Amino acid sequence: MYKLLIRLNMVAEDPDKNGLNEKIDEMNQIFEELISDARSFSEDFISGIYMYFMMGFTSVISGTLIIWSNRFFIIEGDYVILILAVILMVSGIIILLRGYMLRLKYSSFFDSRKRLNGFR
């Protein structure tokens, strides 16, 4: 990240670019804030990914409980409840898969966070 800041500062020294200096200054401010607030950012990022798992699990369980509690209506032919519960369950599975894909994509981030967890 520091290399990017250095490169952006080197480009910012060229005054001939139209409006590029302002954009680079804004990007530098964003990166400086991320660097200074890295610990809370990483905690928020990891908890956001874990929210995918919680919401997916909650959706699947809710769909299952809706089917179970309305099984007599479904047997009698009221398939609207069944369709809505299945949609809820499928969306929960999709959310779980998305959380798993994000977990795999950022696995190095999770591993480094576990290693650095002792340093406070």
C-alpha positions as CSV (number, residue, x, y, z in Angstrom):
1,M,0.0,0.0,0.0
2,Y,2.9,2.3,0.7
3,K,4.2,1.7,-2.8
4,L,0.9,2.9,-4.2
5,L,1.2,6.0,-2.1
6,I,4.7,6.7,-3.3
7,R,3.7,6.2,-6.9
8,L,0.7,8.4,-6.5
9,N,2.9,11.1,-5.0
10,M,5.3,10.9,-7.9
11,V,2.5,11.3,-10.4
12,A,1.1,14.2,-8.3
13,E,4.3,16.2,-8.9
14,D,3.4,16.6,-12.6
15,P,1.3,19.8,-12.6
16,D,0.3,19.4,-16.2
17,K,-2.4,16.8,-15.5
18,N,-5.9,18.2,-15.5
19,G,-7.5,17.6,-12.1
20,L,-5.3,14.6,-11.4
21,N,-3.7,16.2,-8.4
22,E,-7.0,16.6,-6.5
23,K,-8.0,13.0,-7.2
24,I,-4.6,11.7,-6.1
25,D,-4.8,13.8,-2.9
26,E,-8.2,12.3,-2.2
27,M,-6.9,8.8,-2.8
28,N,-3.9,9.5,-0.5
29,Q,-6.2,10.7,2.3
30,I,-8.3,7.5,1.9
31,F,-5.2,5.3,2.1
32,E,-3.8,7.2,5.1
33,E,-7.1,6.7,6.9
34,L,-7.2,3.0,6.1
35,I,-3.6,2.6,7.3
36,S,-4.3,4.5,10.6
37,D,-7.5,2.7,11.2
38,A,-6.5,-0.8,10.0
39,R,-7.4,-2.7,13.1
40,S,-11.0,-1.6,13.3
41,F,-11.3,-1.9,9.5
42,S,-10.2,-5.5,9.6
43,E,-12.6,-6.3,12.5
44,D,-15.5,-4.7,10.6
45,F,-14.5,-6.5,7.4
46,I,-14.3,-9.9,9.0
47,S,-17.6,-9.4,10.9
48,G,-19.3,-8.3,7.7
49,I,-18.3,-11.6,6.1
50,Y,-19.5,-13.6,9.1
51,M,-22.8,-11.8,8.8
52,Y,-23.3,-13.5,5.4
53,F,-23.1,-16.9,7.3
54,M,-25.5,-15.8,10.0
55,M,-28.1,-14.4,7.5
56,G,-27.8,-17.5,5.3
57,F,-28.2,-19.9,8.2
58,T,-31.1,-17.9,9.6
59,S,-32.8,-17.9,6.2
60,V,-32.4,-21.7,5.7
61,I,-33.7,-22.4,9.3
62,S,-36.6,-20.0,8.9
63,G,-37.7,-21.6,5.6
64,T,-37.5,-25.0,7.2
65,L,-39.5,-23.9,10.2
66,I,-42.1,-22.3,8.0
67,I,-42.6,-25.5,6.0
68,W,-42.7,-27.6,9.2
69,S,-45.2,-25.3,11.0
70,N,-47.5,-25.1,7.9
71,R,-47.2,-28.7,6.8
72,F,-50.9,-29.4,7.2
73,F,-51.8,-26.4,5.0
74,I,-49.3,-27.6,2.4
75,I,-50.7,-31.1,2.5
76,E,-54.2,-29.7,1.9
77,G,-52.9,-27.9,-1.3
78,D,-51.9,-24.4,-0.1
79,Y,-48.6,-24.2,-2.1
80,V,-48.1,-20.5,-1.7
81,I,-46.5,-21.0,1.7
82,L,-44.4,-23.8,0.3
83,I,-43.2,-21.6,-2.6
84,L,-42.3,-18.7,-0.3
85,A,-40.5,-20.9,2.2
86,V,-38.5,-22.6,-0.7
87,I,-37.6,-19.1,-2.0
88,L,-36.4,-18.2,1.5
89,M,-34.3,-21.3,1.8
90,V,-32.8,-21.0,-1.7
91,S,-31.8,-17.4,-1.0
92,G,-30.3,-18.5,2.3
93,I,-28.2,-21.1,0.5
94,I,-27.1,-18.5,-2.0
95,I,-26.1,-16.2,0.8
96,L,-24.1,-19.0,2.5
97,L,-22.3,-19.7,-0.8
98,R,-21.5,-16.0,-1.2
99,G,-20.1,-15.9,2.3
100,Y,-18.0,-19.0,1.7
101,M,-16.7,-17.5,-1.6
102,L,-15.7,-14.3,0.2
103,R,-14.1,-16.3,3.0
104,L,-12.0,-18.2,0.4
105,K,-11.2,-15.0,-1.6
106,Y,-9.9,-13.2,1.5
107,S,-8.4,-16.3,3.3
108,S,-5.0,-14.7,3.5
109,F,-6.6,-11.7,5.2
110,F,-8.3,-13.9,7.8
111,D,-5.0,-15.8,8.4
112,S,-3.0,-12.7,8.9
113,R,-5.7,-11.3,11.2
114,K,-5.4,-14.5,13.3
115,R,-1.6,-14.2,13.5
116,L,-1.8,-10.6,14.5
117,N,-4.6,-11.0,17.0
118,G,-2.2,-11.2,19.9
119,F,-0.6,-7.8,19.0
120,R,-2.9,-5.1,20.4
